[in-house]
């Protein structure tokens, strides 16, 4: 086994040297599942948690999507099951005691961490909704509120275009909730009165700045509304103003002791009992006041808590119960945007630039706010600045389409917006929306996964060195442009998945979060643990409540603000291990629970999956982990991490190893199938993604079409070479575990690799684009038609959402593979030299099989050796491959065929 390549080991515990992946070519392994919903509440002043299994009327429970409903019925730990921290080990047949104890200890730490979060933020919904308070938000009382977390700072203010970048103008002040014990700074930016306007008389006067901006402003004076409220709502005497909170106490004291009553305890005589004092006071009241004030009487019998013994007449009680708060009057008092514009000038206008200013022990700092939603570089390309994004209400983007339904099988189209155009430049969201989205739909994919969308300073990092986690990349367009992209994708029936990088962050100190408040341990670990050993990035402090608040809120933000349908968590091995995954894994369970495993990072992933699936039941989460950490796709109630899918990184590495190191005639069919089908449930399979063509590596099309190593028999033709690419894609697709991924351009065999502009290529855009004009040309058109028909076949027949493949035939000598999946039979001939005119493969079900896909057809660039009479095959009563029946097929070299059982014969 020592000489075997690492992809030949089971994908669950591979001989994976995670450190082999370059920083720009890391992928994220993802797996997802569901778990019982956790409910948090208060009872007797304490938080409590209860299982949903005991409640039959939980209004928040929603029916799960079909695929996940089947998954929960097939494995333990569905919603409502009891929590078992080691439950999934029995399913996998793992009996390692050390790892089981690690899972139990991790579950205890998880409960403590969740309790700590909920003690600060009430529940997980609040813990993941920080974007509603932090950052910059308009308040209805003609002001803007700004909040930032910087525990290491001693002074905080906002500087920008709106105050001529003066650090003393708009600062966190005492009396304005300026600074709390957790390090959160609060700044109020008051809108400016126009010349000649007077301040509002009522401090609670609100302006409907955004919602219903064209309503209100009915011209009714606030004094008139207050007068009408007194006449129509309040009872006589209820609206009498009090100059002091102690006025009622003083009045009662004067009634009891007179205006010159005792001032000290020594002057105080014996006090009569409450009943006597009440009767004396009642006798002094005037008859007209008794009708109002004597509806409620207190009966004092000298016993404790007599104050609760209240008697009243029924009419007064019903009148009190029927009374509603005077909200209608307050709403009417709220003015609209027209009145706001007449009276105020915004303290900070739409598209104004700003930064946050800190005074720290090491000096003054200017930073881009961590919760900024739009960030632009300055003119010189040095330090960026935040942009206040507050378009007028009439220009706010209006969503047109709802979210599409979650698919039983995912056909994911991975893309990068910047390189999606054919020109030598950075493409925009608008160009991607108008040109690429229709192509994705016509190609037959049902989900689009975008990478590099979150704001990053270094374009050559592909977008993985994130600087501003709540902002879309400004080089592609505005936040509204990205909203339109998502909306149009939904209108086409496409899910939108976001490649999110929470495993590390950019080390840039001017734009990113590194040394944000002047300290070295604000968002990240201090010392060596806070730095990635090879990539120069920073590592998050996953055990800090405020960091968890930031990361969880970030996930919820993209779903809430931009209606994202799911996430792929990038490069989990970087965060799960203190060695950042740069270690050789031998498959021992000890490597997943030793001192190098970051338990806090595991707990964060569990929290993230539970929060996302609880608040957004239809969300999809995918894990990318080169080490295949145990339990990625298992329910969190059974000790798993709770992902829906995980990326199968072994498959592309296996194909790459064969193409580069093994002559085609020596390929082992058994080894290939072992990698493709071993533990492929909930696996996202792919031939190549962006990793295979970035960072100096060649794309598969470049290897196959331009390499002289592959033997092609007597014909040396690009179409013959391309036939290998077709069968590699088809067998990878048809053996996938419910999801398949394709990188932009690979569906038509894009001939060139991807190379982002950087110093090594003089910042050239020559290879940072896609050659869409090849879609209508020769070989590329044939390959695209084939890829489109494969996607269409899954759309109509639901091939990859069926059960696991059942392998009937796998022969290294003939290089033929045969397996079934439901009523479908898949036959592959990888032999580059020999066709089989009469090849027998076994099938269990006797009947007639219709050929529904043939890679050798001329429309796909094949030779078309099969005749129309050979498209319908009938089984013969001959035992082959351990099956009772068999089919006699003609198999051209380097070809694949898909048959469907259309008629069953009963003998």
C-alpha positions in Angstrom: 0.0 0.0 0.0 2.9 2.3 0.5 3.3 2.7 -3.2 -0.3 3.3 -4.0 -1.4 6.8 -4.9 -3.5 8.5 -2.2 -6.7 8.4 -4.2 -6.8 4.6 -4.1 -7.6 4.6 -0.4 -11.2 4.9 0.8 -12.3 8.6 0.6 -13.3 8.5 4.2 -9.8 8.0 5.6 -7.4 8.6 2.7 -3.7 8.7 2.5 -4.1 12.4 1.9 -1.3 14.8 2.0 -3.4 17.9 2.4 -0.4 20.1 2.3 0.1 19.3 -1.4 -2.6 21.7 -2.4 -1.3 25.2 -3.2 -3.0 28.2 -1.5 -4.9 29.2 -4.6 -6.0 25.6 -5.5 -7.6 24.5 -2.2 -11.1 23.1 -2.4 -13.7 22.7 0.2 -15.2 19.4 1.1 -18.8 19.6 2.1 -21.4 17.4 3.5 -24.8 18.3 5.0 -27.5 16.7 7.0 -30.3 17.7 9.4 -30.7 17.5 13.1 -33.4 18.1 15.7 -34.3 21.7 16.1 -33.0 23.4 19.3 -35.5 25.7 20.9 -34.4 28.2 23.4 -36.6 30.1 25.8 -36.9 31.5 29.3 -38.4 29.8 32.3 -38.0 31.2 35.9 -35.3 33.5 34.6 -33.1 30.8 33.0 -32.6 29.6 29.5 -33.8 26.1 28.7 -33.7 23.8 25.8 -36.2 21.1 24.9 -36.4 18.5 22.2 -38.9 19.0 19.4 -39.9 15.3 19.6 -42.1 16.1 22.7 -44.0 18.9 21.1 -46.8 18.2 18.6 -47.6 21.8 17.9 -44.4 23.5 17.1 -45.2 26.4 14.7 -41.6 26.8 13.6 -41.3 23.2 12.3 -41.5 23.1 8.5 -41.6 20.0 6.3 -38.1 19.1 5.0 -37.1 19.0 1.4 -37.7 15.6 -0.3 -34.0 14.6 -0.6 -33.2 15.3 3.0 -36.5 13.6 4.1 -35.2 10.4 2.5 -31.8 10.8 4.0 -33.2 11.1 7.5 -35.4 8.0 7.0 -32.3 6.1 5.8 -30.0 7.0 8.6 -30.4 7.5 12.4 -30.5 11.0 13.9 -33.3 12.6 12.0 -35.1 15.6 13.4 -36.6 14.7 16.8 -34.3 11.7 17.6 -32.4 11.6 20.8 -28.9 13.1 20.9 -26.1 10.5 20.7 -22.7 12.1 20.4 -21.2 8.9 18.9 -24.2 7.7 17.0 -22.7 7.7 13.5 -19.8 5.5 14.5 -22.0 2.4 14.5 -23.3 3.3 11.1 -19.7 3.5 9.8 -18.5 0.5 11.7 -15.9 2.4 13.7 -15.0 1.1 17.1 -12.2 3.4 18.1 -12.5 4.2 21.8 -10.3 7.3 21.7 -12.2 8.9 18.9 -15.6 8.1 20.6 -14.4 9.7 23.8 -13.2 12.7 21.7 -16.7 13.0 20.3 -18.3 12.9 23.8 -15.9 15.6 25.0 -16.6 17.7 21.9 -20.3 17.5 22.5 -19.9 18.7 26.1 -17.8 21.6 24.9 -20.4 22.3 22.2 -23.2 22.6 24.8 -21.1 24.9 26.9 -20.3 27.1 23.9 -23.9 27.2 22.9 -24.9 28.1 26.4 -22.3 30.9 26.4 -23.7 32.2 23.1 -27.3 32.1 24.2 -26.4 33.8 27.6 -25.1 36.8 25.6 -27.6 36.8 22.7 -30.7 35.0 24.0 -30.8 32.4 21.2 -29.1 31.4 18.0 -31.3 33.6 15.9 -30.1 36.7 17.8 -26.5 35.3 17.8 -26.6 35.2 14.0 -28.3 38.6 13.4 -25.6 40.9 14.4 -25.9 42.7 11.0 -29.2 44.2 12.2 -27.3 46.3 14.8 -23.6 46.4 13.8 -22.4 48.5 11.0 -24.3 51.5 9.8 -28.1 51.6 9.9 -30.7 54.4 9.5 -32.9 55.0 12.5 -36.4 56.3 12.1 -35.8 59.2 14.4 -33.9 61.2 11.8 -30.4 59.8 12.5 -28.0 57.0 11.6 -26.6 54.6 14.1 -23.2 53.0 13.8 -21.8 50.1 16.0 -18.5 48.4 15.8 -16.6 45.8 17.9 -13.1 46.8 18.9 -12.3 45.8 22.4 -8.6 46.9 22.2 -9.4 50.5 21.2 -9.6 53.5 23.7 -11.5 55.9 21.5 -13.7 55.4 18.4 -15.1 57.8 15.9 -16.2 57.9 12.2 -14.3 59.9 9.6 -15.3 60.4 6.0 -16.5 62.8 3.4 -19.5 63.8 5.6 -17.2 65.4 8.3 -14.1 66.3 6.3 -12.3 63.3 7.8 -12.1 64.9 11.2 -11.7 62.2 14.0 -13.3 64.4 16.7 -16.6 65.3 15.0 -18.5 62.0 15.2 -17.3 59.9 18.1 -18.7 57.5 20.7 -19.7 59.7 23.6 -20.7 59.1 27.2 -24.4 59.3 27.6 -24.9 57.8 24.1 -24.1 54.2 25.0 -20.7 54.9 23.7 -18.7 51.9 24.9 -19.8 48.7 26.7 -18.0 46.1 28.7 -17.7 43.8 25.7 -15.9 46.3 23.5 -18.8 47.4 21.3 -18.7 51.1 20.3 -21.9 53.0 19.5 -22.0 56.3 17.5 -25.0 58.3 16.6 -25.0 60.5 13.5 -27.8 63.1 13.8 -29.3 64.3 10.5 -28.8 68.0 10.0 -31.7 70.5 10.1 -32.2 72.6 7.1 -31.9 76.3 7.4 -35.0 77.8 8.9 -36.3 74.6 10.3 -37.1 74.0 14.0 -36.3 70.7 15.9 -39.3 68.4 16.4 -41.2 69.1 19.6 -41.6 65.4 20.4 -38.4 63.4 20.8 -40.1 60.3 19.6 -41.0 61.9 16.2 -40.2 59.3 13.5 -39.7 59.6 9.8 -40.6 56.7 7.5 -37.4 57.2 5.5 -37.5 53.9 3.6 -40.8 52.0 3.9 -43.8 53.6 2.3 -41.8 56.6 1.3 -44.6 57.9 -0.9 -47.2 57.7 1.8 -47.8 59.7 5.0 -47.2 63.4 5.0 -50.9 64.0 5.4 -50.3 67.5 6.7 -51.9 66.9 10.1 -50.2 68.9 12.9 -48.7 66.7 15.7 -50.5 69.0 18.2 -53.8 68.1 16.6 -53.0 64.4 16.7 -52.1 64.6 20.4 -55.3 66.6 21.2 -57.4 64.1 19.3 -55.7 61.2 21.1 -56.6 62.8 24.5 -60.2 63.3 23.5 -60.7 59.9 21.7 -58.6 57.5 23.6 -57.6 58.6 27.1 -60.1 58.7 30.0 -60.4 62.1 31.9 -57.4 62.5 34.2 -55.3 59.8 32.5 -53.3 62.2 30.4 -52.4 64.7 33.1 -48.8 65.5 32.7 -46.4 65.0 35.6 -43.3 67.2 36.0 -41.5 64.6 38.1 -41.6 60.9 38.5 -41.9 61.5 42.3 -45.0 63.8 42.0 -47.4 61.0 42.7 -45.4 60.0 45.8 -45.4 63.6 47.0 -49.2 63.9 46.5 -49.8 60.7 48.4 -47.5 61.8 51.2 -49.3 65.2 51.5 -52.7 63.4 51.6 -51.6 61.2 54.4 -49.7 63.7 56.6 -50.6 67.2 55.3 -48.3 69.8 53.7 -46.2 70.1 56.9 -45.9 66.4 57.6 -43.0 64.7 59.5 -39.6 64.9 57.8 -37.8 62.3 60.0 -38.7 58.9 61.5 -38.6 60.5 65.0 -41.4 63.0 64.0 -43.4 60.2 62.5 -46.3 59.1 64.7 -48.0 55.7 64.7 -49.4 54.9 61.2 -53.0 53.7 61.0 -53.7 50.4 59.2 -54.1 50.5 55.5 -57.9 49.8 55.5 -58.6 52.8 57.8 -56.3 55.1 55.9 -58.0 54.1 52.6 -61.5 54.6 54.0 -60.5 58.1 55.3 -59.1 59.0 51.9 -62.1 57.7 50.1 -64.4 59.8 52.3 -62.5 63.0 51.3 -62.9 62.4 47.6 -65.6 64.3 45.7 -68.6 62.5 44.4 -67.7 63.2 40.7 -64.2 61.8 41.0 -65.5 58.6 42.7 -67.2 57.5 39.5 -63.7 57.3 37.9 -61.4 56.4 40.7 -63.3 53.9 42.8 -63.8 51.1 40.3 -61.0 49.2 41.9 -60.8 48.7 45.7 -58.1 47.0 47.6 -59.3 44.7 50.4 -56.7 44.7 53.3 -57.2 42.0 55.9 -53.8 42.4 57.5 -52.4 39.4 55.7 -49.3 39.3 53.5 -49.8 40.2 49.8 -53.1 41.8 50.4 -52.3 44.2 47.6 -53.2 41.4 45.2 -56.8 41.2 46.6 -58.5 43.6 44.2 -62.2 43.8 43.6 -63.8 45.7 40.6 -67.1 46.0 38.9 -67.5 44.0 35.7 -68.1 47.0 33.4 -64.8 48.6 34.3 -63.0 45.4 33.9 -64.4 44.7 30.4 -63.7 48.3 29.4 -60.1 47.9 30.5 -59.6 44.6 28.7 -61.0 45.9 25.5 -58.7 48.9 25.4 -55.8 48.7 22.8 -52.6 50.6 22.8 -52.8 53.9 20.9 -50.6 52.7 18.1 -52.8 54.2 15.4 -52.1 57.7 16.7 -48.3 57.1 16.9 -48.3 55.7 13.3 -50.2 58.7 12.1 -47.7 61.0 13.8 -44.9 59.3 11.8 -44.1 61.4 8.9 -42.9 60.3 5.5 -39.9 60.8 3.4 -41.2 64.0 1.8 -41.4 65.7 5.2 -38.0 64.3 6.0 -36.5 65.8 2.9 -38.1 69.2 3.6 -36.7 69.4 7.1 -33.4 67.5 7.2 -30.2 66.9 5.3 -28.7 63.4 5.7 -25.6 63.5 7.9 -24.1 61.0 5.6 -25.3 60.6 2.0 -25.6 57.7 -0.3 -22.2 56.6 -1.7 -20.2 58.8 0.9 -16.9 57.3 1.8 -15.9 56.7 5.4 -13.7 54.7 7.7 -13.7 54.0 11.5 -11.0 55.8 13.5 -9.5 54.2 16.6 -7.1 55.5 19.3 -5.1 52.6 20.5 -2.2 52.1 22.9 0.0 52.0 19.9 -1.4 55.1 18.2 -4.2 56.2 15.9 -5.6 53.8 13.3 -8.1 54.1 10.5 -9.8 50.9 9.4 -12.5 49.8 7.0 -15.4 48.8 9.3 -15.7 45.0 9.8 -19.4 45.1 9.0 -19.2 47.4 5.9 -21.5 46.2 3.1 -19.7 48.0 0.3 -16.0 48.7 0.0 -14.0 50.5 -2.7 -10.2 51.0 -3.2 -9.0 54.6 -3.2 -7.6 56.3 -6.3 -4.1 55.1 -5.7 -5.0 51.6 -4.9 -3.6 51.6 -1.4 -6.1 51.9 1.4 -9.7 51.1 0.8 -12.7 52.8 2.3 -16.2 51.9 3.1 -19.1 53.3 1.1 -22.4 54.2 2.7 -24.9 52.3 0.5 -28.3 53.8 1.1 -30.0 54.4 -2.3 -33.2 56.4 -2.3 -36.2 54.2 -1.6 -37.5 54.5 -5.2 -34.2 53.1 -6.4 -33.8 50.2 -3.9 -33.7 46.9 -5.8 -37.1 45.2 -5.9 -37.0 41.4 -5.9 -39.0 39.9 -8.7 -38.7 36.2 -8.3 -38.9 33.8 -5.4 -36.4 31.1 -4.5 -36.7 28.0 -6.6 -37.4 24.7 -5.0 -34.4 22.6 -3.8 -33.6 19.9 -6.3 -33.4 16.2 -5.7 -30.1 16.2 -7.5 -27.7 19.1 -7.9 -26.0 19.9 -11.1 -23.7 22.7 -10.1 -22.1 25.1 -12.5 -19.0 26.6 -10.7 -17.9 30.0 -12.0 -15.9 33.1 -11.3 -17.5 36.3 -12.4 -14.3 38.2 -13.1 -13.1 35.7 -15.7 -16.5 34.9 -17.2 -16.1 37.2 -20.2 -14.3 36.8 -23.4 -12.5 40.1 -23.2 -9.2 40.7 -21.5 -10.6 42.5 -18.5 -12.5 41.9 -15.2 -16.1 41.1 -16.1 -19.0 42.5 -14.1 -22.1 41.2 -12.4 -24.2 42.8 -15.2 -22.3 41.1 -18.0 -22.5 37.7 -16.1 -26.2 38.1 -15.6 -27.0 38.9 -19.2 -24.6 36.5 -21.0 -23.5 33.6 -18.7 -26.7 32.9 -16.7 -28.8 32.1 -19.9 -26.0 29.7 -21.0 -26.0 27.9 -17.7 -29.7 27.4 -18.0 -29.5 26.2 -21.6 -26.6 23.8 -20.6 -29.0 22.0 -18.3 -27.5 22.9 -14.9 -29.8 23.7 -12.0 -27.4 25.5 -9.6 -24.7 28.1 -10.0 -21.9 28.3 -7.5 -20.0 31.6 -7.5 -16.4 31.9 -6.2 -14.5 35.1 -5.3 -17.7 37.2 -4.8 -16.9 38.4 -1.3 -14.7 41.5 -1.2 -10.9 40.9 -1.5 -8.0 43.1 -2.2 -5.8 40.7 -4.0 -7.4 39.7 -7.3 -4.8 37.0 -8.0 -6.0 35.1 -4.9 -9.1 34.1 -6.8 -11.1 35.8 -4.0 -10.0 33.4 -1.2 -8.1 36.0 0.8 -11.2 37.8 2.0 -10.9 41.2 3.5 -14.5 42.4 4.0 -16.9 39.6 4.8 -20.2 41.5 4.4 -19.4 43.2 1.1 -19.6 42.0 -2.4 -16.5 42.5 -4.5 -16.6 46.1 -5.8 -14.5 45.1 -8.9 -17.6 43.3 -10.2 -20.3 45.9 -9.4 -22.6 47.2 -6.7 -24.6 45.3 -4.1 -27.7 45.9 -6.2 -26.0 44.4 -9.2 -25.3 41.2 -7.3 -28.9 41.1 -6.1 -30.1 41.3 -9.7 -27.7 38.4 -10.6 -29.3 36.2 -7.8 -32.8 37.3 -8.7 -32.4 36.6 -12.4 -30.8 33.2 -11.6 -33.9 32.4 -9.4 -36.1 33.5 -12.3 -34.4 30.9 -14.5 -34.9 28.2 -11.8 -31.2 28.2 -10.8 -30.1 27.9 -7.1 -27.3 30.2 -6.2 -24.5 28.8 -3.9 -21.8 31.0 -2.5 -18.2 29.8 -1.9 -17.6 31.1 1.6 -14.1 31.3 3.2 -14.4 31.1 7.0 -11.3 28.9 7.4 -8.9 31.8 7.2 -8.8 35.5 6.3 -6.5 38.0 4.6 -3.6 39.3 6.6 -4.0 42.8 5.1 -4.0 45.3 8.0 -5.3 48.4 6.0 -8.4 46.7 4.6 -8.9 43.4 6.4 -9.4 42.3 10.0 -5.8 41.8 11.0 -4.8 44.0 13.9 -8.3 45.6 13.5 -8.4 47.4 16.9 -4.6 47.6 17.3 -4.3 44.4 19.2 -3.1 41.1 17.8 -6.0 38.9 19.1 -9.2 40.7 18.2 -10.6 38.3 15.5 -7.7 36.0 15.3 -5.5 33.9 17.5 -2.3 35.5 18.8 1.1 34.0 18.2 1.8 31.2 15.7 -1.7 29.8 15.9 -3.1 32.9 14.5 -1.1 32.6 11.2 -1.4 30.0 8.5 1.9 28.3 8.2 2.3 28.5 4.5 -0.3 30.9 3.0 0.4 34.0 5.0 -3.3 34.3 6.1 -4.8 34.8 9.5 -6.7 32.1 11.5 -10.0 32.9 13.3 -10.4 32.6 17.1 -13.3 30.1 17.0 -13.6 29.9 20.8 -14.5 33.6 21.2 -18.1 34.5 21.5 -17.8 37.7 19.6 -15.9 36.1 16.7 -18.7 33.4 16.5 -21.2 36.2 16.5 -19.4 37.8 13.5 -19.1 34.5 11.5 -22.6 33.2 12.2 -24.1 36.6 11.4 -22.1 36.7 8.2 -23.6 33.4 7.0 -27.1 34.6 7.9 -26.4 38.0 6.2 -25.9 36.5 2.8 -29.0 34.4 3.0 -31.1 37.3 4.4 -29.8 40.2 2.3 -28.9 38.4 -1.0 -31.2 35.3 -0.8 -28.3 32.9 -1.3 -29.5 29.3 -1.4 -26.5 27.6 0.1 -22.8 27.6 0.9 -19.7 25.7 0.0 -17.3 26.0 3.0 -13.9 26.3 1.5 -10.8 24.4 2.7 -12.0 23.1 6.0 -8.7 21.3 6.6 -7.0 24.7 7.1 -9.2 25.3 10.2 -9.7 21.8 11.6 -6.0 21.3 12.3 -3.4 23.4 14.0 -1.0 22.2 11.2 -3.5 23.6 8.7 -3.9 20.3 7.0 -0.3 20.2 5.8 0.4 16.6 7.1 0.3 13.2 5.6 -2.8 11.2 6.7 -2.4 7.5 7.0 -6.0 6.7 7.7 -5.6 6.2 11.5 -8.5 7.5 13.6 -6.0 9.0 16.0 -5.2 11.7 13.5 -8.8 13.0 13.8 -8.7 13.4 17.6 -5.1 14.1 18.5 -3.6 17.3 19.8 -3.5 18.9 16.4 -7.3 18.9 15.9 -8.9 22.2 16.6 -12.0 21.3 18.6 -13.2 24.9 18.6 -13.3 25.0 14.8 -15.4 21.8 14.8 -17.8 23.3 17.2 -18.2 26.4 15.0 -19.1 24.2 12.0 -21.7 22.4 14.1 -23.2 25.7 15.2 -23.1 27.1 11.7 -25.0 24.1 10.3 -27.6 24.0 13.1 -28.2 27.8 12.8 -28.5 27.7 9.0 -30.8 24.7 8.8 -32.9 26.0 11.7 -33.5 29.5 10.4 -33.5 28.5 6.7 -34.8 24.9 6.3 -34.1 24.7 2.6 -30.5 25.8 2.8 -27.7 23.7 1.3 -24.3 23.4 2.9 -21.3 21.7 1.2 -18.0 20.9 2.9 -14.6 20.9 1.2 -12.2 18.9 3.3 -9.1 17.2 1.8 -8.8 15.0 4.9 -12.4 13.7 4.8 -13.0 14.3 8.5 -15.3 11.6 9.9 -19.0 12.6 10.2 -19.0 15.5 7.7 -22.4 14.6 6.4 -23.8 13.0 9.5 -26.5 14.7 11.7 -25.2 16.8 14.5 -27.4 14.9 16.9 -25.5 11.8 16.0 -22.0 13.3 16.4 -21.7 14.6 12.9 -20.9 18.1 11.6 -24.3 18.5 9.8 -23.4 19.2 6.2 -25.6 18.2 3.3 -22.8 17.3 0.9 -19.1 17.0 0.9 -16.7 17.3 -2.0 -15.0 14.1 -3.2 -11.5 15.4 -3.9 -10.3 11.8 -4.6 -12.0 11.7 -8.0 -10.2 14.5 -9.8 -6.9 13.6 -8.3 -7.4 10.0 -9.5 -8.1 11.1 -13.1 -5.2 13.6 -13.0 -2.8 10.9 -11.8 -3.9 8.5 -14.5 -3.7 11.0 -17.3 -0.2 12.2 -16.3 1.4 9.0 -15.0 -0.2 5.9 -16.5 -0.3 4.9 -20.2 -4.0 4.6 -21.2 -3.8 0.9 -22.0 -2.6 0.2 -18.5 -5.5 1.9 -16.6 -7.1 -0.4 -14.0 -10.9 -0.4 -14.2 -11.2 -1.9 -10.6 -9.1 0.9 -9.1 -11.1 3.6 -11.0 -14.4 2.2 -9.8 -13.2 1.8 -6.2 -12.5 5.5 -6.0 -15.7 6.5 -7.9 -18.3 4.5 -5.8 -16.6 4.1 -2.4 -18.8 5.9 0.1 -20.2 8.2 -2.5 -23.5 9.1 -0.7 -23.9 12.8 -0.2 -20.7 13.3 -2.3 -20.3 16.1 -4.9 -18.3 14.5 -7.7 -16.5 16.3 -10.5 -13.8 15.7 -13.1 -12.3 19.1 -12.6 -13.1 22.4 -10.9 -11.1 25.6 -10.8 -8.3 23.9 -8.9 -7.4 21.7 -11.9 -6.7 24.7 -14.1 -5.4 27.4 -11.7 -1.9 28.0 -10.2 0.1 26.7 -13.2 -1.8 23.4 -13.6 -3.4 22.4 -16.9 -7.0 21.7 -17.6 -8.0 18.2 -18.5 -8.9 19.3 -22.1 -5.4 20.8 -22.4 -3.9 17.5 -21.2 -6.0 15.2 -23.4 -6.2 17.2 -26.6 -2.6 18.5 -26.7 -0.7 15.6 -25.2 1.1 13.1 -27.3 1.3 10.5 -24.5 -2.2 9.0 -25.2 -2.3 6.2 -27.7 -5.1 6.7 -30.2 -4.8 3.6 -32.3 -4.4 4.1 -36.0 -6.3 7.4 -36.1 -4.6 10.5 -34.7 -7.5 12.8 -34.5 -8.8 15.3 -31.9 -12.2 13.8 -32.0 -10.8 10.4 -31.0 -8.9 12.0 -28.2 -12.0 13.9 -27.0 -13.9 10.6 -26.7 -11.8 9.9 -23.6 -12.9 13.1 -22.1 -16.5 12.2 -22.8 -16.5 8.9 -21.0 -14.5 10.2 -18.1 -17.2 12.9 -17.6 -20.0 10.4 -18.0 -18.8 7.8 -15.6 -18.0 10.5 -13.0 -21.4 12.0 -13.4 -23.4 8.7 -13.3 -21.5 7.4 -10.2 -21.9 10.7 -8.2 -23.7 10.7 -4.9 -26.5 13.1 -5.7 -24.5 16.1 -6.9 -22.1 16.9 -9.7 -20.0 20.0 -10.3 -18.6 21.5 -13.5 -16.2 24.5 -13.7 -17.2 27.2 -16.2 -16.0 26.4 -19.7 -15.2 22.7 -19.1 -18.6 21.7 -20.5 -17.2 22.5 -24.0 -13.6 21.5 -23.2 -12.1 25.0 -22.8 -8.6 24.6 -24.1 -6.6 26.8 -21.8 -5.9 26.9 -18.1 -6.9 29.9 -15.9 -4.2 32.3 -14.8 -5.1 35.4 -12.9 -3.2 38.7 -13.5 -0.1 38.7 -11.2 3.5 39.9 -11.1 4.7 36.6 -12.7 2.8 37.3 -15.9 3.1 41.1 -15.9 -0.6 41.3 -14.8 -1.8 39.9 -18.1 -5.5 39.0 -18.7 -4.6 36.7 -21.5 -5.7 33.5 -19.6 -8.2 35.2 -17.3 -11.2 34.8 -19.5 -13.4 32.2 -21.3 -13.4 31.7 -25.0 -17.2 31.5 -25.6 -16.8 31.7 -29.3 -15.7 28.0 -29.3 -19.2 26.9 -28.4 -20.1 26.8 -32.1 -16.9 25.4 -33.4 -16.2 21.7 -34.3 -14.9 19.6 -31.4 -16.0 22.0 -28.7 -19.6 22.1 -30.1 -19.7 18.3 -30.1 -18.5 18.1 -26.5 -21.0 20.8 -25.4 -23.9 19.0 -27.1 -22.9 15.8 -25.3 -22.6 17.6 -21.9 -25.9 19.2 -22.4 -27.6 15.9 -23.3 -26.2 14.3 -20.2 -27.6 17.1 -18.0 -30.9 16.8 -19.8 -31.0 13.1 -19.2 -30.6 13.6 -15.5 -33.3 16.3 -15.5 -35.8 13.9 -17.0 -34.7 10.6 -15.5 -33.2 11.7 -12.1 -30.3 9.4 -12.5 -27.9 10.6 -9.8 -30.6 10.9 -7.2 -31.3 7.2 -7.3 -29.6 4.6 -5.2 -25.9 3.8 -5.3 -24.5 2.1 -8.5 -24.6 -1.7 -8.5 -21.4 -2.9 -10.3 -22.0 -6.0 -12.4 -18.9 -6.1 -14.5 -15.4 -4.6 -14.1 -12.7 -6.2 -16.3 -9.1 -4.8 -16.4 -8.2 -7.0 -19.4 -11.0 -5.8 -21.7 -11.2 -2.4 -20.0 -15.0 -2.7 -19.8 -17.1 -1.4 -16.9 -20.8 -2.2 -16.5 -23.1 -1.1 -13.6 -26.8 -0.4 -13.1 -28.6 2.4 -11.2 -32.3 1.8 -11.0 -33.7 0.8 -14.4 -30.6 2.2 -16.2 -27.6 0.2 -17.5 -24.3 1.9 -18.0 -21.5 0.3 -20.1 -18.1 1.8 -20.7 -15.3 0.6 -22.9 -12.1 2.4 -22.0 -10.0 0.4 -24.4 -8.1 2.8 -26.7 -7.3 0.1 -29.2 -10.0 -2.5 -29.4 -13.7 -2.4 -30.1 -15.9 -5.3 -29.1 -18.5 -6.4 -31.6 -20.2 -9.0 -29.4 -19.7 -8.3 -25.7 -21.9 -10.0 -23.1 -22.8 -8.1 -19.9 -25.0 -9.5 -17.1 -28.3 -7.9 -16.0 -30.7 -9.1 -13.3 -33.9 -8.1 -15.0 -35.0 -9.8 -18.2 -36.5 -7.5 -20.8 -35.9 -5.0 -23.5 -33.3 -2.3 -23.1 -33.4 1.0 -25.1 -30.2 2.8 -25.9 -30.8 6.4 -24.7 -27.3 7.8 -24.8 -24.3 6.8 -26.9 -21.0 8.8 -26.8 -20.0 7.4 -30.2 -22.8 9.2 -32.1 -21.7 11.5 -34.8 -23.4 14.5 -33.2 -21.0 14.1 -30.3 -18.0 13.8 -32.6 -18.0 10.0 -32.6 -17.6 7.5 -35.4 -21.3 6.4 -35.4 -20.4 2.7 -35.6 -23.7 1.5 -34.0 -26.6 1.1 -36.4 -30.2 2.1 -35.6 -31.1 -1.6 -35.3 -28.7 -2.0 -32.4 -30.4 0.7 -30.3 -33.0 -1.8 -28.8 -31.5 -4.9 -27.2 -33.3 -7.9 -25.7 -31.8 -10.0 -22.9 -30.9 -13.7 -23.5 -31.2 -16.5 -20.9 -27.5 -16.7 -20.4 -25.9 -16.4 -17.0 -23.1 -13.7 -17.0 -21.4 -11.9 -14.2 -23.4 -13.7 -11.7 -26.7 -12.4 -13.2 -29.5 -14.6 -14.5 -29.7 -12.7 -17.8 -27.3 -10.9 -20.2 -27.2 -8.5 -23.1 -25.1 -8.9 -26.2 -23.7 -5.4 -27.1 -21.4 -3.8 -29.6 -18.9 -1.6 -27.8 -16.7 0.7 -30.0 -13.4 1.7 -28.5 -13.4 4.6 -26.1 -17.1 4.8 -25.9 -20.0 4.6 -23.4 -23.6 3.6 -23.7 -26.6 4.2 -21.4 -29.6 1.8 -21.7 -33.0 2.0 -20.1 -35.2 -0.9 -19.2 -38.4 -0.2 -21.1 -40.1 -3.6 -21.0 -39.9 -6.4 -18.5 -40.2 -10.0 -19.6 -41.7 -12.5 -17.2 -40.6 -16.1 -17.9 
